[in-house]
Amino acid sequence: MLTIKFLSSARNIELMRAKGPKIVQVLFSKVSMLTQMLASYVQQNKLSGQSLTPRSGNLRASVHAVPTEMQGTKIVGAVEAAGGTAFYGKFFEEGGKGAFRIAAKNKRSLMWEAGGSKHFAFAVIHPKIRQLPFMQPSLDENEANIRAELNAAVNQVISEE
């Protein structure tokens, strides 16, 4: 999560009050654009083989910008991932809680290939999923740019006559 507050001189605060609706409109548009940019960044720079090797593409396809909205005096924008069939992305982002058991359900046994031969078992213990975050690092890498873009947008509105 990234929270941004604007601290300014008394003069700029008065200018901001006078141009409040215009600033809100510009920031709302800018937050919408930045969340789209961040969603694209995650898909292209984290989920195309850099952090995780894509298999089905479900996790990459699950990344999307949430529509920007006003929540009281706050403008809230977000990027979400790992919904629906890509629920497993949560475990990569946060790391697994521990080893877990996988058992055959509808078949008599599990089967996998390793080392050129087939292996069978009724159940296996899968080791803890190691943490391979892709969302938080993306925000961290883009935080300075996001802050600069929002600050520039406010400064541009204030400097307009």
Phi, psi and omega in degrees: 000142180234121178248132180237128175237144180260122175250135186207174177286165180300321180297313181293327177296318177295319177297321179294320178296318181294327183251023184310306182300321179293320179296316179299316180299314181294316180295321179301313179296318182293319178297319178300315180294318182291326177291323175298317180297318181292320177299317178296320179299315180299314181298315187274327187252354180234326187248025175242031177110351182282308179264316180229141177279121182290140175243290182268337185086000182296318181295314178300319180290338182281347181285126179205154175279132176280139179306133179294142180215160174269129175237090185069242179263009183253144171257120186242125175231150182208161173238131180241155175207171174069037175261162177062229183290350179262024182306334183296342179301329178302321182289329174289318182296315186260344186087152181285160179277339181163182178295154179216156184267136173242122182239151176294138181247291184268348178250170180283334180203167173272151177220137175212159179251136176207135178063028178082003178230159180269142179236143180234147175200155175282327179204155176224158174256116179273132179293163178307136177285123181285152182286124176227071186294147178228335181278304183299316176300326178295317177296315180300318181291335183254358185303313181299319179294319180298313179299317181296317180297316181292319178297316179297321180297316179294315180299324179294317179296317181296322184281347178291142179274000000 
